[in-house]
Amino acid sequence: MRADQHLVQLLLPLYDNEGHDFPRAQFDRVAKELTERFGWWHEYRTELERRFAQDRIVVRAQSVTLL
């Protein structure tokens, strides 16, 4: 029996092709879009941040197969 799980991770560039920083608003927009679509991540992450007294807890995902 296979047990498939997911580990989600987004690696976004900090700079454009000319070496200019992307504005913070670009990253805020991605965070907002992900939260709107997958809100449970945000809620659970917020709970973990509170529980562990952290400014930010990293949440990421990718497909994995347990062997």
C-alpha positions as CSV (number, residue, x, y, z in Angstrom):
1,M,0.0,0.0,0.0
2,R,1.3,3.4,-1.0
3,A,1.0,6.4,1.3
4,D,1.3,9.6,-0.7
5,Q,1.6,12.9,1.1
6,H,2.4,16.4,0.0
7,L,5.1,18.9,1.0
8,V,4.4,22.3,-0.5
9,Q,7.3,24.8,-1.0
10,L,7.5,27.9,-3.2
11,L,10.8,29.4,-4.1
12,L,10.3,32.8,-5.5
13,P,13.1,35.0,-7.0
14,L,14.2,38.1,-5.0
15,Y,15.4,39.9,-8.2
16,D,14.2,40.3,-11.7
17,N,16.4,39.5,-14.8
18,E,18.1,42.9,-14.5
19,G,19.0,42.5,-10.9
20,H,16.3,44.8,-9.5
21,D,14.5,43.8,-6.2
22,F,10.9,42.8,-6.5
23,P,8.7,45.0,-4.4
24,R,7.4,43.6,-1.2
25,A,3.9,43.9,-2.5
26,Q,4.6,41.1,-5.0
27,F,5.3,38.7,-2.2
28,D,2.4,40.0,-0.1
29,R,0.1,39.3,-3.1
30,V,1.3,35.7,-3.4
31,A,0.8,35.2,0.3
32,K,-2.7,36.6,0.1
33,E,-3.6,34.5,-2.9
34,L,-2.4,31.3,-1.2
35,T,-4.2,32.2,2.0
36,E,-7.4,32.8,0.1
37,R,-7.1,29.5,-1.7
38,F,-5.6,27.3,1.1
39,G,-6.7,29.2,4.2
40,W,-6.1,26.4,6.6
41,W,-2.3,26.8,6.1
42,H,-2.6,30.4,7.3
43,E,-4.7,29.6,10.2
44,Y,-2.6,26.6,11.4
45,R,0.6,28.5,10.8
46,T,-0.7,31.4,12.8
47,E,-1.6,29.0,15.6
48,L,1.9,27.5,15.6
49,E,3.5,31.0,15.6
50,R,1.4,31.8,18.7
51,R,2.1,28.5,20.4
52,F,5.9,28.6,19.8
53,A,6.1,32.5,20.2
54,Q,7.6,33.0,16.8
55,D,7.2,35.8,14.3
56,R,7.0,33.3,11.4
57,I,6.7,29.5,11.0
58,V,7.6,28.2,7.6
59,V,5.0,26.1,5.8
60,R,6.0,24.3,2.6
61,A,4.8,21.3,0.6
62,Q,5.9,18.8,-2.2
63,S,4.6,15.4,-3.3
64,V,6.4,12.6,-1.5
65,T,5.9,8.8,-1.4
66,L,6.6,6.9,1.7
67,L,8.7,3.8,1.0
